[in-house]
């Protein structure tokens, strides 16, 4: 199953309107995660960064809410030297 993170701008017409938005609860219930996002100049998308910031308590090492769950990331850029080597 795939989901999207919430937009950081005002609601707008989008091609991805039928894709559900992920929630904190779903992070806790998942068996593992693979996140994918576009990168520009070595930075992840602002929407994904905002999602990580809003769910900071889930990633807290002291609470270990995600302990033992595998995770991975992938990203893409439009050109060579677009920041792939620094995005992760």
TAFEN-V52851 format. One record per residue. RES is the residue in one small letter. NEAR is the number of other ideal C-beta (glycine too) atoms within 12 Angstrom. D_FIRST is the distance of its C-alpha to the first C-alpha in Angstrom with 1 decimal. Layout:
BEGIN
RES_NEAR_D_FIRST ; RES_NEAR_D_FIRST
END
This chain:
BEGIN
x_13_0.0 ; x_16_3.8 ; x_21_6.9 ; x_24_10.5 ; x_30_13.6 ; x_25_16.5 ; x_20_19.2 ; x_16_22.4 ; x_12_24.7 ; x_8_25.7 ; x_10_23.3 ; x_10_23.6 ; x_9_22.7 ; x_15_19.5 ; x_8_17.8 ; x_16_14.3 ; x_12_15.4 ; x_10_12.7 ; x_15_9.8 ; x_14_9.7 ; x_21_11.4 ; x_26_10.6 ; x_18_13.5 ; x_21_15.6 ; x_13_15.0 ; x_20_11.3 ; x_26_12.6 ; x_20_15.1 ; x_16_13.0 ; x_23_10.5 ; x_14_11.8 ; x_14_11.5 ; x_26_10.4 ; x_17_10.6 ; x_29_11.8 ; x_20_13.0 ; x_25_15.7 ; x_22_18.9 ; x_28_22.1 ; x_21_25.6 ; x_17_28.8 ; x_16_27.1 ; x_20_25.2 ; x_29_21.5 ; x_28_20.7 ; x_19_22.4 ; x_24_19.4 ; x_27_17.6 ; x_20_20.9 ; x_18_21.4 ; x_29_18.1 ; x_23_19.2 ; x_17_22.6 ; x_20_21.6 ; x_25_19.7 ; x_17_22.6 ; x_17_23.4 ; x_28_20.1 ; x_22_21.1 ; x_12_24.7 ; x_11_26.1 ; x_10_28.6 ; x_12_26.2 ; x_13_24.0 ; x_20_21.0 ; x_22_18.6 ; x_14_21.1 ; x_10_20.0 ; x_18_16.3 ; x_12_15.7 ; x_17_14.7 ; x_12_15.0 ; x_19_15.4 ; x_17_16.1 ; x_25_18.0 ; x_18_20.2 ; x_22_23.5 ; x_13_25.6 ; x_11_28.5 ; x_9_29.9 ; x_12_31.0 ; x_18_28.5 ; x_21_27.7 ; x_22_25.2 ; x_13_27.5 ; x_15_27.6 ; x_24_24.2 ; x_16_22.8
END
